[in-house]
């Protein structure tokens, strides 16, 4: 099991865990490393593909500072029933894995390992804090902070190119939302640095979607309530989902302003997926990954950007804007 720090832990380096042989391992030995932490299982349908790809990642990036840290867990379908010794032998014999296998733990419930309580507080999953299944993945940065959480079905190799904060991150990647210039609906340049110090809710919108009425109505409510306290809503029309935003910029603006009386800005129509993805959306997607990977799933996917221009959260198309109010208030610093 992992041991609970005596004070509120600030990083994963504050924890001590047990290795597969029952020895204490102080996680501060990983300071300065990028960590990929996974709850593993030997008899799962995801076992072969995950171990194979984890091995590839580890071999490619271990000398550049990546560590893969595996915790066996038997809470999902009883798919990790063996002893620590049996699990180690299985992994080393079948997959020749070189990364460490730790003591079997629980990741959910009253007996959840303290380390996993910390990880789950860092990044919430699609169903709340609980781990959903075997091979849920957490990416931890070089400062010991949780950077991202990935779903069990997310293939390890897909993290290599999708997350610029891995060990091989490029140096030229923009650092904040403010580093971009976009086009407004009239084709004029709009420097996003004008929003410095604001909390931003960024949405890809559509006029003919089943989600249109409820989203615009609730977005208006949020905007009217918090615009004077520092909230800005930025709407980017996109026609990639069911061809539900077919009009010109002028037609879209007229529709939004006439039907919904929206006061927040509508920008130039863009693409949010594929080869022609707008650079600002590449940045947003690199900040927070969705349930189906980096791609935007549908109209009205939402990104919350903090006052420093960093992506704080990503919400699914079906997430009502008003349900985000608590997160917005927290970033605004209002009660």
Phi and psi in degrees as GROMACS dihedral restraints (atoms count N, CA, C in turn):
[ dihedral_restraints ]
;  ai    aj    ak    al  type     phi  dphi    fc
    3     4     5     6     1   -91.0    20    10
    4     5     6     7     1   151.6    20    10
    6     7     8     9     1   -98.5    20    10
    7     8     9    10     1   142.2    20    10
    9    10    11    12     1   -79.9    20    10
   10    11    12    13     1   129.2    20    10
   12    13    14    15     1   -61.2    20    10
   13    14    15    16     1   153.8    20    10
   15    16    17    18     1   -74.6    20    10
   16    17    18    19     1   -24.4    20    10
   18    19    20    21     1  -116.1    20    10
   19    20    21    22     1   167.9    20    10
   21    22    23    24     1   -58.8    20    10
   22    23    24    25     1   119.8    20    10
   24    25    26    27     1   -70.9    20    10
   25    26    27    28     1   139.0    20    10
   27    28    29    30     1  -102.4    20    10
   28    29    30    31     1   -25.6    20    10
   30    31    32    33     1  -142.4    20    10
   31    32    33    34     1   169.3    20    10
   33    34    35    36     1   -69.1    20    10
   34    35    36    37     1   -16.0    20    10
   36    37    38    39     1   -69.3    20    10
   37    38    39    40     1   -10.5    20    10
   39    40    41    42     1   -84.0    20    10
   40    41    42    43     1    -0.2    20    10
   42    43    44    45     1  -106.5    20    10
   43    44    45    46     1   150.1    20    10
   45    46    47    48     1  -118.0    20    10
   46    47    48    49     1   133.4    20    10
   48    49    50    51     1  -122.7    20    10
   49    50    51    52     1   174.0    20    10
   51    52    53    54     1  -102.5    20    10
   52    53    54    55     1   138.3    20    10
   54    55    56    57     1   -81.8    20    10
   55    56    57    58     1  -179.6    20    10
   57    58    59    60     1   -64.5    20    10
   58    59    60    61     1   -18.1    20    10
   60    61    62    63     1   -97.3    20    10
   61    62    63    64     1     3.6    20    10
   63    64    65    66     1    88.5    20    10
   64    65    66    67     1     7.6    20    10
   66    67    68    69     1   -85.9    20    10
   67    68    69    70     1   147.5    20    10
   69    70    71    72     1   -68.9    20    10
   70    71    72    73     1   138.4    20    10
   72    73    74    75     1  -129.2    20    10
   73    74    75    76     1   115.0    20    10
   75    76    77    78     1   -79.2    20    10
   76    77    78    79     1   117.8    20    10
   78    79    80    81     1   -69.9    20    10
   79    80    81    82     1    -6.1    20    10
   81    82    83    84     1   -66.0    20    10
   82    83    84    85     1   -13.3    20    10
   84    85    86    87     1   -65.1    20    10
   85    86    87    88     1   -16.2    20    10
   87    88    89    90     1   -97.0    20    10
   88    89    90    91     1    10.8    20    10
   90    91    92    93     1   -54.3    20    10
   91    92    93    94     1   135.1    20    10
   93    94    95    96     1    85.5    20    10
   94    95    96    97     1    -1.2    20    10
   96    97    98    99     1   -99.2    20    10
   97    98    99   100     1   157.1    20    10
   99   100   101   102     1   -92.9    20    10
  100   101   102   103     1   126.4    20    10
  102   103   104   105     1  -113.7    20    10
  103   104   105   106     1   138.0    20    10
  105   106   107   108     1  -114.8    20    10
  106   107   108   109     1   111.3    20    10
  108   109   110   111     1  -107.6    20    10
  109   110   111   112     1   129.7    20    10
  111   112   113   114     1  -136.6    20    10
  112   113   114   115     1   140.3    20    10
  114   115   116   117     1   -91.3    20    10
  115   116   117   118     1   115.7    20    10
  117   118   119   120     1  -105.2    20    10
  118   119   120   121     1   163.6    20    10
  120   121   122   123     1  -150.8    20    10
  121   122   123   124     1   146.2    20    10
  123   124   125   126     1   -90.5    20    10
  124   125   126   127     1   -18.2    20    10
  126   127   128   129     1  -121.9    20    10
  127   128   129   130     1    31.0    20    10
  129   130   131   132     1   -99.7    20    10
  130   131   132   133     1   153.3    20    10
  132   133   134   135     1   -64.1    20    10
  133   134   135   136     1   -16.8    20    10
  135   136   137   138     1   -95.1    20    10
  136   137   138   139     1    -3.0    20    10
  138   139   140   141     1   -60.7    20    10
  139   140   141   142     1   -55.4    20    10
  141   142   143   144     1   -58.9    20    10
  142   143   144   145     1   -50.3    20    10
  144   145   146   147     1   -65.7    20    10
  145   146   147   148     1   -39.2    20    10
  147   148   149   150     1   -68.8    20    10
  148   149   150   151     1   -49.0    20    10
  150   151   152   153     1   -62.7    20    10
  151   152   153   154     1   -39.7    20    10
  153   154   155   156     1   -60.6    20    10
  154   155   156   157     1   -46.5    20    10
  156   157   158   159     1   -75.2    20    10
  157   158   159   160     1   -34.1    20    10
  159   160   161   162     1   -61.9    20    10
  160   161   162   163     1   -40.2    20    10
  162   163   164   165     1   -59.4    20    10
  163   164   165   166     1   -43.7    20    10
  165   166   167   168     1   -62.4    20    10
  166   167   168   169     1   -45.4    20    10
  168   169   170   171     1   -60.8    20    10
  169   170   171   172     1   -45.4    20    10
  171   172   173   174     1   -63.0    20    10
  172   173   174   175     1   -44.2    20    10
  174   175   176   177     1   -65.2    20    10
  175   176   177   178     1   -35.6    20    10
  177   178   179   180     1   -76.4    20    10
  178   179   180   181     1   -32.8    20    10
  180   181   182   183     1  -120.7    20    10
  181   182   183   184     1     1.8    20    10
  183   184   185   186     1   -63.1    20    10
  184   185   186   187     1   -32.9    20    10
  186   187   188   189     1   -80.1    20    10
  187   188   189   190     1    -9.3    20    10
  189   190   191   192     1  -102.8    20    10
  190   191   192   193     1     3.0    20    10
  192   193   194   195     1   113.1    20    10
  193   194   195   196     1    13.2    20    10
  195   196   197   198     1   -94.4    20    10
  196   197   198   199     1   135.2    20    10
  198   199   200   201     1  -124.6    20    10
  199   200   201   202     1   134.8    20    10
  201   202   203   204     1  -102.3    20    10
  202   203   204   205     1   127.9    20    10
  204   205   206   207     1  -123.3    20    10
  205   206   207   208     1   115.3    20    10
  207   208   209   210     1  -111.3    20    10
  208   209   210   211     1   128.9    20    10
  210   211   212   213     1  -117.8    20    10
  211   212   213   214     1   109.4    20    10
  213   214   215   216     1   -61.2    20    10
  214   215   216   217     1   145.2    20    10
  216   217   218   219     1  -150.5    20    10
  217   218   219   220     1   136.5    20    10
  219   220   221   222     1  -110.6    20    10
  220   221   222   223     1    21.1    20    10
  222   223   224   225     1   -83.6    20    10
  223   224   225   226     1    -9.8    20    10
  225   226   227   228     1  -118.0    20    10
  226   227   228   229     1    98.5    20    10
  228   229   230   231     1    70.9    20    10
  229   230   231   232     1    15.8    20    10
  231   232   233   234     1    52.1    20    10
  232   233   234   235     1    44.9    20    10
  234   235   236   237     1   -99.8    20    10
  235   236   237   238     1    10.0    20    10
  237   238   239   240     1  -137.9    20    10
  238   239   240   241     1    65.3    20    10
  240   241   242   243     1   -81.9    20    10
  241   242   243   244     1   -15.9    20    10
  243   244   245   246     1   -74.5    20    10
  244   245   246   247     1   171.6    20    10
  246   247   248   249     1   -75.7    20    10
  247   248   249   250     1   168.6    20    10
  249   250   251   252     1   -55.8    20    10
  250   251   252   253     1   -42.2    20    10
  252   253   254   255     1   -63.9    20    10
  253   254   255   256     1   -43.1    20    10
  255   256   257   258     1   -65.3    20    10
  256   257   258   259     1   -38.7    20    10
  258   259   260   261     1   -65.7    20    10
  259   260   261   262     1   -46.7    20    10
  261   262   263   264     1   -59.7    20    10
  262   263   264   265     1   -44.3    20    10
  264   265   266   267     1   -62.9    20    10
  265   266   267   268     1   -42.3    20    10
  267   268   269   270     1   -60.2    20    10
  268   269   270   271     1   -47.5    20    10
  270   271   272   273     1   -68.5    20    10
  271   272   273   274     1   -42.9    20    10
  273   274   275   276     1   -73.1    20    10
  274   275   276   277     1   -35.0    20    10
  276   277   278   279     1   -78.1    20    10
  277   278   279   280     1   -48.6    20    10
  279   280   281   282     1   -78.9    20    10
  280   281   282   283     1   -38.9    20    10
  282   283   284   285     1  -113.0    20    10
  283   284   285   286     1    -8.5    20    10
  285   286   287   288     1    57.5    20    10
  286   287   288   289     1    31.9    20    10
  288   289   290   291     1   -69.0    20    10
  289   290   291   292     1   139.6    20    10
  291   292   293   294     1  -105.6    20    10
  292   293   294   295     1   -14.5    20    10
  294   295   296   297     1   -76.3    20    10
  295   296   297   298     1   157.7    20    10
  297   298   299   300     1   -74.0    20    10
  298   299   300   301     1   139.6    20    10
  300   301   302   303     1  -105.8    20    10
  301   302   303   304     1   125.4    20    10
  303   304   305   306     1   -99.1    20    10
  304   305   306   307     1  -175.4    20    10
  306   307   308   309     1   -62.0    20    10
  307   308   309   310     1   143.6    20    10
  309   310   311   312     1   -65.1    20    10
  310   311   312   313     1   136.2    20    10
  312   313   314   315     1  -135.8    20    10
  313   314   315   316     1   173.8    20    10
  315   316   317   318     1  -105.2    20    10
  316   317   318   319     1   143.8    20    10
  318   319   320   321     1  -114.0    20    10
  319   320   321   322     1   -12.1    20    10
  321   322   323   324     1  -127.8    20    10
  322   323   324   325     1   161.8    20    10
  324   325   326   327     1    86.2    20    10
  325   326   327   328     1  -172.5    20    10
  327   328   329   330     1   -62.8    20    10
  328   329   330   331     1   -29.7    20    10
  330   331   332   333     1   -99.1    20    10
  331   332   333   334     1    18.1    20    10
  333   334   335   336     1   -58.0    20    10
  334   335   336   337     1   135.7    20    10
  336   337   338   339     1   -59.4    20    10
  337   338   339   340     1   138.4    20    10
  339   340   341   342     1   -52.4    20    10
  340   341   342   343     1   -37.7    20    10
  342   343   344   345     1   -58.7    20    10
  343   344   345   346     1   -42.1    20    10
  345   346   347   348     1   -72.7    20    10
  346   347   348   349     1   -30.2    20    10
  348   349   350   351     1   -60.7    20    10
  349   350   351   352     1   -40.8    20    10
  351   352   353   354     1   -65.8    20    10
  352   353   354   355     1   -47.2    20    10
  354   355   356   357     1   -59.2    20    10
  355   356   357   358     1   -42.9    20    10
  357   358   359   360     1   -70.2    20    10
  358   359   360   361     1   -28.5    20    10
  360   361   362   363     1   -70.2    20    10
  361   362   363   364     1   -26.4    20    10
  363   364   365   366     1   -74.4    20    10
  364   365   366   367     1   -40.5    20    10
  366   367   368   369     1  -142.7    20    10
  367   368   369   370     1   123.6    20    10
  369   370   371   372     1   -86.2    20    10
  370   371   372   373     1   143.6    20    10
  372   373   374   375     1   -90.4    20    10
  373   374   375   376     1  -178.3    20    10
  375   376   377   378     1   -64.8    20    10
  376   377   378   379     1   -27.3    20    10
  378   379   380   381     1  -109.4    20    10
  379   380   381   382     1    25.0    20    10
  381   382   383   384     1   100.3    20    10
  382   383   384   385     1  -152.0    20    10
  384   385   386   387     1   -79.7    20    10
  385   386   387   388     1   -23.3    20    10
  387   388   389   390     1   -63.8    20    10
  388   389   390   391     1   141.8    20    10
  390   391   392   393     1   -68.8    20    10
  391   392   393   394     1   135.9    20    10
  393   394   395   396     1   -84.3    20    10
  394   395   396   397     1   -35.9    20    10
  396   397   398   399     1  -166.7    20    10
  397   398   399   400     1   178.1    20    10
  399   400   401   402     1   -56.9    20    10
  400   401   402   403     1   148.4    20    10
  402   403   404   405     1    69.5    20    10
  403   404   405   406     1    28.1    20    10
  405   406   407   408     1   -68.5    20    10
  406   407   408   409     1   141.0    20    10
  408   409   410   411     1  -123.2    20    10
  409   410   411   412     1   137.7    20    10
  411   412   413   414     1  -120.6    20    10
  412   413   414   415     1   132.0    20    10
  414   415   416   417     1  -102.6    20    10
  415   416   417   418     1   126.2    20    10
  417   418   419   420     1  -115.6    20    10
  418   419   420   421     1   130.8    20    10
  420   421   422   423     1   -79.8    20    10
  421   422   423   424     1  -179.4    20    10
  423   424   425   426     1   -68.4    20    10
  424   425   426   427     1   -12.9    20    10
  426   427   428   429     1   -95.7    20    10
  427   428   429   430     1     4.1    20    10
  429   430   431   432     1    82.4    20    10
  430   431   432   433     1    14.3    20    10
  432   433   434   435     1  -101.0    20    10
  433   434   435   436     1   146.1    20    10
  435   436   437   438     1   -69.1    20    10
  436   437   438   439     1   122.0    20    10
  438   439   440   441     1   -94.5    20    10
  439   440   441   442     1   -44.3    20    10
  441   442   443   444     1  -154.9    20    10
  442   443   444   445     1   158.8    20    10
  444   445   446   447     1  -126.1    20    10
  445   446   447   448     1   135.2    20    10
  447   448   449   450     1  -124.2    20    10
  448   449   450   451     1   149.2    20    10
  450   451   452   453     1   -77.5    20    10
  451   452   453   454     1   159.1    20    10
  453   454   455   456     1   -54.9    20    10
  454   455   456   457     1   -33.8    20    10
  456   457   458   459     1   -82.5    20    10
  457   458   459   460     1    -4.1    20    10
  459   460   461   462     1   -73.5    20    10
  460   461   462   463     1   121.3    20    10
  462   463   464   465     1   -73.7    20    10
  463   464   465   466     1   137.4    20    10
  465   466   467   468     1   -54.2    20    10
  466   467   468   469     1   -40.3    20    10
  468   469   470   471     1   -66.3    20    10
  469   470   471   472     1   -24.2    20    10
  471   472   473   474     1   -68.9    20    10
  472   473   474   475     1   -19.1    20    10
  474   475   476   477     1   -73.9    20    10
  475   476   477   478     1   -23.3    20    10
  477   478   479   480     1   -61.2    20    10
  478   479   480   481     1   -48.3    20    10
  480   481   482   483     1   -96.4    20    10
  481   482   483   484     1   -20.7    20    10
  483   484   485   486     1   -84.0    20    10
  484   485   486   487     1   -19.6    20    10
  486   487   488   489     1  -120.7    20    10
  487   488   489   490     1   108.7    20    10
  489   490   491   492     1   -73.6    20    10
  490   491   492   493     1     1.0    20    10
  492   493   494   495     1   -96.7    20    10
  493   494   495   496     1     6.4    20    10
  495   496   497   498     1   -66.8    20    10
  496   497   498   499     1  -179.4    20    10
  498   499   500   501     1   -59.1    20    10
  499   500   501   502     1   -25.5    20    10
  501   502   503   504     1  -102.2    20    10
  502   503   504   505     1    28.8    20    10
  504   505   506   507     1   -60.8    20    10
  505   506   507   508     1   139.0    20    10
  507   508   509   510     1   -69.0    20    10
  508   509   510   511     1   154.1    20    10
  510   511   512   513     1   -87.3    20    10
  511   512   513   514     1   -17.1    20    10
  513   514   515   516     1   -91.6    20    10
  514   515   516   517     1     2.0    20    10
  516   517   518   519     1   -64.5    20    10
  517   518   519   520     1   134.1    20    10
  519   520   521   522     1   -56.8    20    10
  520   521   522   523     1   145.5    20    10
  522   523   524   525     1   -91.6    20    10
  523   524   525   526     1   -28.4    20    10
  525   526   527   528     1  -141.1    20    10
  526   527   528   529     1   167.6    20    10
  528   529   530   531     1   -60.7    20    10
  529   530   531   532     1   -27.7    20    10
  531   532   533   534     1   -72.3    20    10
  532   533   534   535     1    -9.6    20    10
  534   535   536   537     1   -80.0    20    10
  535   536   537   538     1    -0.3    20    10
  537   538   539   540     1  -106.9    20    10
  538   539   540   541     1   150.2    20    10
  540   541   542   543     1  -118.9    20    10
  541   542   543   544     1   130.4    20    10
  543   544   545   546     1  -120.3    20    10
  544   545   546   547     1   178.2    20    10
  546   547   548   549     1  -102.9    20    10
  547   548   549   550     1   138.1    20    10
  549   550   551   552     1   -82.1    20    10
  550   551   552   553     1  -178.3    20    10
  552   553   554   555     1   -65.6    20    10
  553   554   555   556     1   -17.2    20    10
  555   556   557   558     1   -97.7    20    10
  556   557   558   559     1     3.6    20    10
  558   559   560   561     1    88.7    20    10
  559   560   561   562     1     6.4    20    10
  561   562   563   564     1   -86.2    20    10
  562   563   564   565     1   148.5    20    10
  564   565   566   567     1   -65.5    20    10
  565   566   567   568     1   138.4    20    10
  567   568   569   570     1  -127.9    20    10
  568   569   570   571     1   108.9    20    10
  570   571   572   573     1   -78.2    20    10
  571   572   573   574     1   117.9    20    10
  573   574   575   576     1   -72.1    20    10
  574   575   576   577     1    -6.8    20    10
  576   577   578   579     1   -67.4    20    10
  577   578   579   580     1   -13.7    20    10
  579   580   581   582     1   -65.9    20    10
  580   581   582   583     1   -15.6    20    10
  582   583   584   585     1   -96.1    20    10
  583   584   585   586     1    10.9    20    10
  585   586   587   588     1   -55.9    20    10
  586   587   588   589     1   135.2    20    10
  588   589   590   591     1    85.4    20    10
  589   590   591   592     1    -1.1    20    10
  591   592   593   594     1   -99.5    20    10
  592   593   594   595     1   157.9    20    10
  594   595   596   597     1   -94.5    20    10
  595   596   597   598     1   127.8    20    10
  597   598   599   600     1  -115.3    20    10
  598   599   600   601     1   137.5    20    10
  600   601   602   603     1  -114.1    20    10
  601   602   603   604     1   112.4    20    10
  603   604   605   606     1  -108.1    20    10
  604   605   606   607     1   127.8    20    10
  606   607   608   609     1  -136.6    20    10
  607   608   609   610     1   140.2    20    10
  609   610   611   612     1   -90.4    20    10
  610   611   612   613     1   116.6    20    10
  612   613   614   615     1  -106.5    20    10
  613   614   615   616     1   163.3    20    10
  615   616   617   618     1  -150.4    20    10
  616   617   618   619     1   146.9    20    10
  618   619   620   621     1   -91.1    20    10
  619   620   621   622     1   -19.3    20    10
  621   622   623   624     1  -120.3    20    10
  622   623   624   625     1    31.8    20    10
  624   625   626   627     1  -101.5    20    10
  625   626   627   628     1   152.5    20    10
  627   628   629   630     1   -62.2    20    10
  628   629   630   631     1   -18.1    20    10
  630   631   632   633     1   -95.2    20    10
  631   632   633   634     1    -2.1    20    10
  633   634   635   636     1   -61.3    20    10
  634   635   636   637     1   -55.3    20    10
  636   637   638   639     1   -60.1    20    10
  637   638   639   640     1   -49.9    20    10
  639   640   641   642     1   -65.3    20    10
  640   641   642   643     1   -39.1    20    10
  642   643   644   645     1   -68.7    20    10
  643   644   645   646     1   -49.0    20    10
  645   646   647   648     1   -62.9    20    10
  646   647   648   649     1   -39.5    20    10
  648   649   650   651     1   -60.9    20    10
  649   650   651   652     1   -46.4    20    10
  651   652   653   654     1   -75.0    20    10
  652   653   654   655     1   -33.6    20    10
  654   655   656   657     1   -61.8    20    10
  655   656   657   658     1   -41.1    20    10
  657   658   659   660     1   -59.9    20    10
  658   659   660   661     1   -42.9    20    10
  660   661   662   663     1   -60.8    20    10
  661   662   663   664     1   -46.6    20    10
  663   664   665   666     1   -60.9    20    10
  664   665   666   667     1   -44.9    20    10
  666   667   668   669     1   -64.0    20    10
  667   668   669   670     1   -45.5    20    10
  669   670   671   672     1   -64.0    20    10
  670   671   672   673     1   -33.7    20    10
  672   673   674   675     1   -77.6    20    10
  673   674   675   676     1   -34.1    20    10
  675   676   677   678     1  -121.6    20    10
  676   677   678   679     1     1.9    20    10
  678   679   680   681     1   -62.4    20    10
  679   680   681   682     1   -33.8    20    10
  681   682   683   684     1   -79.8    20    10
  682   683   684   685     1    -8.3    20    10
  684   685   686   687     1  -104.8    20    10
  685   686   687   688     1     3.8    20    10
  687   688   689   690     1   114.8    20    10
  688   689   690   691     1    12.0    20    10
  690   691   692   693     1   -93.7    20    10
  691   692   693   694     1   135.0    20    10
  693   694   695   696     1  -125.6    20    10
  694   695   696   697     1   138.9    20    10
  696   697   698   699     1  -110.5    20    10
  697   698   699   700     1   126.6    20    10
  699   700   701   702     1  -117.1    20    10
  700   701   702   703     1   117.8    20    10
  702   703   704   705     1  -109.1    20    10
  703   704   705   706     1   126.0    20    10
  705   706   707   708     1  -115.4    20    10
  706   707   708   709     1   106.9    20    10
  708   709   710   711     1   -61.7    20    10
  709   710   711   712     1   143.9    20    10
  711   712   713   714     1  -149.0    20    10
  712   713   714   715     1   135.7    20    10
  714   715   716   717     1  -108.7    20    10
  715   716   717   718     1    19.8    20    10
  717   718   719   720     1   -83.9    20    10
  718   719   720   721     1    -9.2    20    10
  720   721   722   723     1  -117.5    20    10
  721   722   723   724     1    99.8    20    10
  723   724   725   726     1    68.5    20    10
  724   725   726   727     1    17.2    20    10
  726   727   728   729     1    50.5    20    10
  727   728   729   730     1    45.3    20    10
  729   730   731   732     1   -98.9    20    10
  730   731   732   733     1    10.1    20    10
  732   733   734   735     1  -135.9    20    10
  733   734   735   736     1    63.8    20    10
  735   736   737   738     1   -81.2    20    10
  736   737   738   739     1   -17.3    20    10
  738   739   740   741     1   -73.1    20    10
  739   740   741   742     1   172.1    20    10
  741   742   743   744     1   -75.3    20    10
  742   743   744   745     1   168.2    20    10
  744   745   746   747     1   -55.8    20    10
  745   746   747   748     1   -41.7    20    10
  747   748   749   750     1   -64.5    20    10
  748   749   750   751     1   -41.9    20    10
  750   751   752   753     1   -65.7    20    10
  751   752   753   754     1   -39.1    20    10
  753   754   755   756     1   -65.6    20    10
  754   755   756   757     1   -47.0    20    10
  756   757   758   759     1   -59.2    20    10
  757   758   759   760     1   -44.1    20    10
  759   760   761   762     1   -62.9    20    10
  760   761   762   763     1   -42.0    20    10
  762   763   764   765     1   -61.5    20    10
  763   764   765   766     1   -48.2    20    10
  765   766   767   768     1   -67.1    20    10
  766   767   768   769     1   -43.6    20    10
  768   769   770   771     1   -73.2    20    10
  769   770   771   772     1   -34.6    20    10
  771   772   773   774     1   -78.7    20    10
  772   773   774   775     1   -48.1    20    10
  774   775   776   777     1   -78.9    20    10
  775   776   777   778     1   -40.3    20    10
  777   778   779   780     1  -111.6    20    10
  778   779   780   781     1    -8.2    20    10
  780   781   782   783     1    57.2    20    10
  781   782   783   784     1    31.7    20    10
  783   784   785   786     1   -69.0    20    10
  784   785   786   787     1   139.3    20    10
  786   787   788   789     1  -105.5    20    10
  787   788   789   790     1   -14.4    20    10
  789   790   791   792     1   -76.0    20    10
  790   791   792   793     1   158.1    20    10
  792   793   794   795     1   -74.0    20    10
  793   794   795   796     1   140.5    20    10
  795   796   797   798     1  -106.6    20    10
  796   797   798   799     1   126.4    20    10
  798   799   800   801     1   -99.1    20    10
  799   800   801   802     1  -176.7    20    10
  801   802   803   804     1   -61.8    20    10
  802   803   804   805     1   144.1    20    10
  804   805   806   807     1   -64.7    20    10
  805   806   807   808     1   134.6    20    10
  807   808   809   810     1  -134.8    20    10
  808   809   810   811     1   174.9    20    10
  810   811   812   813     1  -106.6    20    10
  811   812   813   814     1   143.1    20    10
  813   814   815   816     1  -113.9    20    10
  814   815   816   817     1    -8.7    20    10
  816   817   818   819     1  -131.8    20    10
  817   818   819   820     1   159.4    20    10
  819   820   821   822     1    87.8    20    10
  820   821   822   823     1  -172.5    20    10
  822   823   824   825     1   -62.4    20    10
  823   824   825   826     1   -28.5    20    10
  825   826   827   828     1  -100.4    20    10
  826   827   828   829     1    22.0    20    10
  828   829   830   831     1   -57.4    20    10
  829   830   831   832     1   132.9    20    10
  831   832   833   834     1   -60.2    20    10
  832   833   834   835     1   137.0    20    10
  834   835   836   837     1   -52.6    20    10
  835   836   837   838     1   -37.5    20    10
  837   838   839   840     1   -64.5    20    10
  838   839   840   841     1   -31.2    20    10
  840   841   842   843     1   -78.5    20    10
  841   842   843   844     1   -28.8    20    10
  843   844   845   846     1   -60.9    20    10
  844   845   846   847     1   -41.7    20    10
  846   847   848   849     1   -65.4    20    10
  847   848   849   850     1   -46.5    20    10
  849   850   851   852     1   -60.1    20    10
  850   851   852   853     1   -43.5    20    10
  852   853   854   855     1   -70.2    20    10
  853   854   855   856     1   -30.0    20    10
  855   856   857   858     1   -69.4    20    10
  856   857   858   859     1   -25.3    20    10
  858   859   860   861     1   -77.8    20    10
  859   860   861   862     1   -40.1    20    10
  861   862   863   864     1  -143.4    20    10
  862   863   864   865     1   124.2    20    10
  864   865   866   867     1   -94.1    20    10
  865   866   867   868     1   145.2    20    10
  867   868   869   870     1   -90.3    20    10
  868   869   870   871     1  -179.0    20    10
  870   871   872   873     1   -65.0    20    10
  871   872   873   874     1   -28.0    20    10
  873   874   875   876     1  -105.5    20    10
  874   875   876   877     1    25.1    20    10
  876   877   878   879     1   100.6    20    10
  877   878   879   880     1  -152.9    20    10
  879   880   881   882     1   -79.1    20    10
  880   881   882   883     1   -23.5    20    10
  882   883   884   885     1   -63.1    20    10
  883   884   885   886     1   141.5    20    10
  885   886   887   888     1   -68.1    20    10
  886   887   888   889     1   134.4    20    10
  888   889   890   891     1   -83.5    20    10
  889   890   891   892     1   -35.3    20    10
  891   892   893   894     1  -167.6    20    10
  892   893   894   895     1   178.5    20    10
  894   895   896   897     1   -57.3    20    10
  895   896   897   898     1   148.5    20    10
  897   898   899   900     1    69.3    20    10
  898   899   900   901     1    28.4    20    10
  900   901   902   903     1   -68.5    20    10
  901   902   903   904     1   141.3    20    10
  903   904   905   906     1  -123.6    20    10
  904   905   906   907     1   138.2    20    10
  906   907   908   909     1  -121.7    20    10
  907   908   909   910     1   133.2    20    10
  909   910   911   912     1  -104.0    20    10
  910   911   912   913     1   125.0    20    10
  912   913   914   915     1  -114.5    20    10
  913   914   915   916     1   131.1    20    10
  915   916   917   918     1   -81.2    20    10
  916   917   918   919     1  -179.4    20    10
  918   919   920   921     1   -67.7    20    10
  919   920   921   922     1   -14.2    20    10
  921   922   923   924     1   -94.8    20    10
  922   923   924   925     1     4.2    20    10
  924   925   926   927     1    81.3    20    10
  925   926   927   928     1    16.0    20    10
  927   928   929   930     1  -101.7    20    10
  928   929   930   931     1   145.8    20    10
  930   931   932   933     1   -70.0    20    10
  931   932   933   934     1   121.8    20    10
  933   934   935   936     1   -95.4    20    10
  934   935   936   937     1   -43.1    20    10
  936   937   938   939     1  -154.3    20    10
  937   938   939   940     1   156.9    20    10
  939   940   941   942     1  -125.5    20    10
  940   941   942   943     1   136.1    20    10
  942   943   944   945     1  -125.0    20    10
  943   944   945   946     1   148.3    20    10
  945   946   947   948     1   -76.4    20    10
  946   947   948   949     1   158.7    20    10
  948   949   950   951     1   -53.3    20    10
  949   950   951   952     1   -33.9    20    10
  951   952   953   954     1   -83.3    20    10
  952   953   954   955     1    -1.9    20    10
  954   955   956   957     1   -74.2    20    10
  955   956   957   958     1   117.8    20    10
  957   958   959   960     1   -65.8    20    10
  958   959   960   961     1   137.3    20    10
  960   961   962   963     1   -54.1    20    10
  961   962   963   964     1   -39.1    20    10
  963   964   965   966     1   -65.8    20    10
  964   965   966   967     1   -23.0    20    10
  966   967   968   969     1   -72.2    20    10
  967   968   969   970     1   -12.4    20    10
  969   970   971   972     1   -90.5    20    10
  970   971   972   973     1    -4.5    20    10
  972   973   974   975     1   -53.5    20    10
  973   974   975   976     1   -42.9    20    10
  975   976   977   978     1   -58.5    20    10
  976   977   978   979     1   -44.1    20    10
  978   979   980   981     1   -66.5    20    10
  979   980   981   982     1   -37.2    20    10
  981   982   983   984     1   -65.1    20    10
  982   983   984   985     1   -46.1    20    10
  984   985   986   987     1   -60.4    20    10
  985   986   987   988     1   -38.8    20    10
  987   988   989   990     1   -62.3    20    10
  988   989   990   991     1   -43.5    20    10
  990   991   992   993     1   -71.3    20    10
  991   992   993   994     1   -32.2    20    10
  993   994   995   996     1   -73.5    20    10
  994   995   996   997     1   -23.2    20    10
  996   997   998   999     1    78.0    20    10
  997   998   999  1000     1    32.0    20    10
  999  1000  1001  1002     1  -114.7    20    10
 1000  1001  1002  1003     1   154.3    20    10
